[in-house]
């Protein structure tokens, strides 16, 4: 932890004034001015004592900070609690400064949390801050900076006390209209009677049956039972839906507001489909806060929904390659999957993506924020799959009761 000495503007901390006091003491000694000698010694004693006081003010200073929630939706309240204890006999002056840029509304002009207090010997104090996360993103609260010194605050020492907390704010959940989604029917939905097994859903294990592919062997279970075990898969009856966000389309038009609206629909749609029992996946050609690929493979488990929401929270309006190249190199399509694509406008890029999915026999639905007239050659086989974002987004704004 690095410490730094500071002080408030005063007579005692100005080096030139300190020099004058020392010179005055020397003159008083040479001339035998007793009262002046006592006064200058008293002033110099306060200076030296306050400086030594500040030097040891951070010794025995214990601290702990905690945020009650690290992942929230917009509009939820966060509470930051900081506990500081002065575990020594010397009382101190204390000031805390916690940067929290981005969590406050831009109109407020606030960028940090700050409080000031004094601590007596072995005293413990608690500080609480409540604030509202009002927009999507990843924000840093901290690091915690402690500044302690003498009770007059003539001199102080500062140190960086703790690493920052990362707050993930998911996209806002909005009300959606009921909308028919693309689907590919294979054998209907006969559940256990379906002869097609889905390798995504593992029900359990059993003894290995001769003739089964080696990729179905469950090696950990085999080692545990000391004999070959194979995975038992659930029959294909759950729909698999891949959500695609073309970040490049929004970045080209600098449509930040439309980008946020689209992500709200993507998050709300993902929550609804997850509650309906669908297997979900998400891919985007955008950069993430903190790095990493913007992809959540299609699957159905307890961690799938949190992973999708976190990816949407970290997604930035900075494209990371062409969307078709991203689909080709980063994703392996599961058989029977459908796709829902989101982009800024209805353009030739959407037409290329439609052709890409059509060649792979993947049913696809497109949602755009802006529509315009396409060439005559594209209208008949193209426009019936294109929908405006407002067609699925309900006019009644607000959070769905589905978290």
KERO-669680 format. One record per residue (C-alpha): x, y, z; residue number from 1. Coordinates in steps of 0.5 Angstrom, whole numbers, plus 500, padded with zeros to 3 digits. Layout:
> px_py_pz_num
> X_Y_Z_NUM .
...
//
This chain:
> px_py_pz_num
> 500_500_500_1 .
> 503_507_498_2 .
> 502_512_503_3 .
> 503_520_501_4 .
> 504_526_506_5 .
> 499_532_505_6 .
> 496_537_509_7 .
> 491_543_509_8 .
> 493_550_507_9 .
> 495_553_514_10 .
> 501_557_517_11 .
> 504_551_520_12 .
> 505_547_513_13 .
> 508_553_509_14 .
> 515_551_509_15 .
> 517_559_508_16 .
> 513_560_515_17 .
> 517_554_518_18 .
> 523_557_516_19 .
> 521_564_519_20 .
> 519_561_525_21 .
> 526_558_526_22 .
> 529_564_524_23 .
> 525_568_529_24 .
> 527_563_535_25 .
> 535_564_533_26 .
> 534_572_534_27 .
> 530_571_540_28 .
> 536_566_543_29 .
> 541_571_541_30 .
> 537_577_544_31 .
> 535_574_550_32 .
> 528_575_549_33 .
> 525_570_554_34 .
> 517_571_552_35 .
> 519_570_544_36 .
> 523_564_545_37 .
> 517_561_549_38 .
> 512_563_543_39 .
> 517_560_538_40 .
> 518_554_541_41 .
> 511_553_542_42 .
> 509_554_535_43 .
> 515_549_533_44 .
> 513_544_538_45 .
> 506_544_535_46 .
> 509_543_528_47 .
> 513_538_530_48 .
> 508_534_534_49 .
> 503_535_529_50 .
> 508_532_523_51 .
> 509_526_528_52 .
> 502_525_530_53 .
> 500_525_522_54 .
> 506_520_521_55 .
> 503_514_526_56 .
> 496_516_524_57 .
> 495_510_519_58 .
> 498_505_524_59 .
> 493_501_527_60 .
> 488_503_522_61 .
> 483_497_520_62 .
> 478_498_515_63 .
> 473_494_511_64 .
> 468_495_505_65 .
> 462_491_503_66 .
> 457_492_498_67 .
> 451_488_499_68 .
> 450_487_491_69 .
> 455_486_486_70 .
> 450_484_480_71 .
> 443_489_479_72 .
> 438_491_474_73 .
> 437_498_473_74 .
> 433_502_478_75 .
> 435_497_484_76 .
> 439_500_490_77 .
> 446_499_492_78 .
> 449_500_499_79 .
> 456_501_500_80 .
> 458_500_508_81 .
> 465_502_510_82 .
> 468_500_517_83 .
> 474_503_520_84 .
> 477_502_527_85 .
> 482_506_530_86 .
> 486_501_534_87 .
> 491_505_538_88 .
> 491_510_543_89 .
> 492_516_539_90 .
> 486_520_536_91 .
> 486_522_529_92 .
> 482_526_524_93 .
> 480_521_518_94 .
> 477_523_511_95 .
> 475_517_506_96 .
> 474_518_498_97 .
> 471_513_494_98 .
> 471_514_486_99 .
> 464_511_483_100 .
> 464_515_477_101 .
> 459_512_472_102 .
> 454_510_477_103 .
> 451_517_479_104 .
> 447_521_474_105 .
> 451_525_469_106 .
> 447_531_471_107 .
> 449_531_478_108 .
> 456_532_477_109 .
> 458_527_482_110 .
> 464_522_481_111 .
> 466_520_488_112 .
> 463_518_495_113 .
> 467_522_501_114 .
> 466_523_508_115 .
> 470_526_514_116 .
> 470_524_521_117 .
> 475_524_527_118 .
> 476_517_531_119 .
> 478_517_538_120 .
> 482_511_541_121 .
> 480_504_540_122 .
> 473_507_536_123 .
> 470_504_531_124 .
> 465_508_526_125 .
> 461_505_520_126 .
> 459_509_514_127 .
> 453_508_509_128 .
> 452_510_502_129 .
> 446_508_498_130 .
> 445_510_491_131 .
> 441_507_485_132 .
> 444_504_479_133 .
> 440_507_473_134 .
> 444_505_467_135 .
> 447_498_464_136 .
> 454_497_464_137 .
> 460_495_469_138 .
> 462_500_474_139 .
> 468_501_479_140 .
> 466_503_486_141 .
> 473_504_489_142 .
> 479_504_491_143 .
> 478_506_498_144 .
> 483_512_499_145 .
> 484_513_507_146 .
> 487_520_509_147 .
> 489_520_516_148 .
> 492_525_520_149 .
> 492_530_527_150 .
> 486_532_530_151 .
> 487_539_527_152 .
> 488_536_520_153 .
> 495_540_519_154 .
> 499_534_516_155 .
> 496_528_514_156 .
> 498_521_510_157 .
> 494_518_505_158 .
> 494_511_502_159 .
> 490_506_498_160 .
> 486_502_502_161 .
> 482_497_498_162 .
> 482_494_491_163 .
> 475_497_487_164 .
> 469_493_487_165 .
> 466_491_480_166 .
> 458_493_480_167 .
> 455_489_474_168 .
> 448_493_472_169 .
> 444_488_467_170 .
> 440_491_462_171 .
> 433_494_464_172 .
> 427_488_463_173 .
> 421_491_459_174 .
> 415_488_458_175 .
> 414_484_451_176 .
> 408_483_447_177 .
> 407_475_445_178 .
> 410_474_439_179 .
> 411_467_434_180 .
> 418_465_434_181 .
> 422_461_429_182 .
> 422_454_430_183 .
> 424_448_427_184 .
> 420_442_428_185 .
> 423_435_427_186 .
> 419_430_430_187 .
> 414_434_434_188 .
> 414_434_442_189 .
> 413_427_444_190 .
> 418_428_450_191 .
> 421_421_452_192 .
> 419_418_446_193 .
> 423_422_441_194 .
> 428_417_438_195 .
> 433_423_437_196 .
> 437_424_443_197 .
> 440_431_444_198 .
> 448_431_447_199 .
> 447_438_450_200 .
> 442_435_456_201 .
> 445_429_460_202 .
> 440_426_464_203 .
> 445_421_468_204 .
> 450_415_466_205 .
> 449_408_465_206 .
> 454_402_463_207 .
> 457_403_457_208 .
> 453_399_451_209 .
> 457_396_445_210 .
> 457_400_439_211 .
> 456_407_442_212 .
> 461_412_440_213 .
> 467_413_444_214 .
> 465_421_445_215 .
> 459_418_449_216 .
> 463_415_455_217 .
> 463_419_461_218 .
> 470_418_463_219 .
> 470_421_470_220 .
> 464_417_472_221 .
> 468_411_469_222 .
> 474_412_474_223 .
> 469_413_480_224 .
> 465_406_478_225 .
> 472_402_476_226 .
> 468_401_469_227 .
> 466_404_463_228 .
> 460_409_464_229 .
> 456_412_458_230 .
> 452_419_458_231 .
> 445_418_458_232 .
> 442_424_454_233 .
> 435_427_454_234 .
> 431_426_448_235 .
> 430_432_443_236 .
> 424_436_445_237 .
> 426_443_448_238 .
> 427_448_443_239 .
> 434_451_442_240 .
> 434_459_440_241 .
> 440_463_439_242 .
> 440_470_440_243 .
> 445_474_435_244 .
> 446_482_436_245 .
> 450_485_430_246 .
> 454_491_434_247 .
> 457_493_428_248 .
> 450_495_425_249 .
> 449_500_431_250 .
> 457_502_431_251 .
> 456_504_424_252 .
> 450_509_425_253 .
> 453_511_432_254 .
> 446_509_435_255 .
> 447_509_442_256 .
> 440_509_444_257 .
> 437_504_439_258 .
> 443_500_442_259 .
> 441_500_449_260 .
> 433_499_447_261 .
> 435_493_443_262 .
> 439_490_449_263 .
> 433_491_453_264 .
> 429_487_449_265 .
> 434_481_448_266 .
> 435_481_456_267 .
> 427_481_456_268 .
> 426_476_451_269 .
> 432_471_454_270 .
> 428_471_461_271 .
> 422_470_458_272 .
> 424_464_453_273 .
> 428_461_459_274 .
> 422_461_464_275 .
> 419_457_458_276 .
> 424_452_458_277 .
> 428_453_452_278 .
> 435_452_451_279 .
> 439_459_450_280 .
> 445_462_447_281 .
> 448_469_445_282 .
> 453_471_440_283 .
> 455_478_439_284 .
> 461_482_434_285 .
> 462_487_440_286 .
> 468_488_445_287 .
> 466_486_452_288 .
> 469_490_458_289 .
> 474_486_461_290 .
> 475_483_455_291 .
> 474_476_452_292 .
> 469_473_447_293 .
> 462_475_446_294 .
> 459_468_446_295 .
> 455_464_451_296 .
> 454_457_447_297 .
> 447_454_447_298 .
> 445_450_453_299 .
> 440_449_458_300 .
> 442_450_466_301 .
> 442_454_472_302 .
> 448_458_470_303 .
> 446_460_463_304 .
> 441_466_464_305 .
> 446_469_469_306 .
> 452_468_464_307 .
> 447_471_458_308 .
> 445_477_462_309 .
> 452_479_464_310 .
> 455_478_457_311 .
> 449_484_455_312 .
> 452_488_461_313 .
> 459_488_459_314 .
> 457_489_451_315 .
> 460_495_449_316 .
> 458_499_442_317 .
> 465_497_439_318 .
> 464_492_434_319 .
> 469_486_433_320 .
> 469_484_426_321 .
> 464_482_421_322 .
> 458_478_424_323 .
> 458_473_419_324 .
> 466_472_421_325 .
> 464_471_428_326 .
> 459_466_427_327 .
> 463_462_423_328 .
> 469_462_427_329 .
> 466_462_434_330 .
> 460_458_434_331 .
> 458_451_433_332 .
> 451_451_431_333 .
> 447_445_435_334 .
> 442_441_430_335 .
> 435_444_431_336 .
> 437_451_433_337 .
> 433_457_431_338 .
> 436_464_431_339 .
> 433_471_433_340 .
> 437_477_430_341 .
> 438_484_432_342 .
> 441_490_428_343 .
> 440_497_428_344 .
> 437_498_421_345 .
> 434_493_415_346 .
> 440_493_410_347 .
> 445_489_406_348 .
> 448_486_412_349 .
> 442_483_414_350 .
> 440_480_407_351 .
> 447_477_407_352 .
> 446_474_414_353 .
> 439_471_412_354 .
> 442_468_406_355 .
> 448_465_411_356 .
> 442_462_416_357 .
> 438_460_410_358 .
> 444_456_407_359 .
> 444_452_414_360 .
> 437_451_414_361 .
> 436_455_421_362 .
> 430_459_421_363 .
> 431_466_423_364 .
> 427_472_425_365 .
> 430_479_424_366 .
> 429_485_429_367 .
> 431_492_427_368 .
> 431_499_430_369 .
> 430_503_423_370 .
> 427_500_417_371 .
> 428_503_410_372 .
> 426_501_403_373 .
> 430_495_400_374 .
> 431_494_392_375 .
> 425_491_388_376 .
> 429_484_388_377 .
> 429_483_395_378 .
> 422_485_397_379 .
> 419_478_396_380 .
> 423_473_400_381 .
> 426_478_405_382 .
> 421_483_408_383 .
> 417_478_411_384 .
> 422_476_416_385 .
> 424_483_418_386 .
> 420_486_424_387 .
> 421_493_427_388 .
> 423_492_435_389 .
> 417_496_437_390 .
> 413_490_434_391 .
> 415_486_440_392 .
> 416_491_445_393 .
> 410_493_449_394 .
> 408_500_450_395 .
> 408_499_457_396 .
> 415_500_460_397 .
> 417_497_466_398 .
> 420_491_469_399 .
> 417_484_468_400 .
> 416_480_474_401 .
> 421_475_472_402 .
> 428_476_475_403 .
//
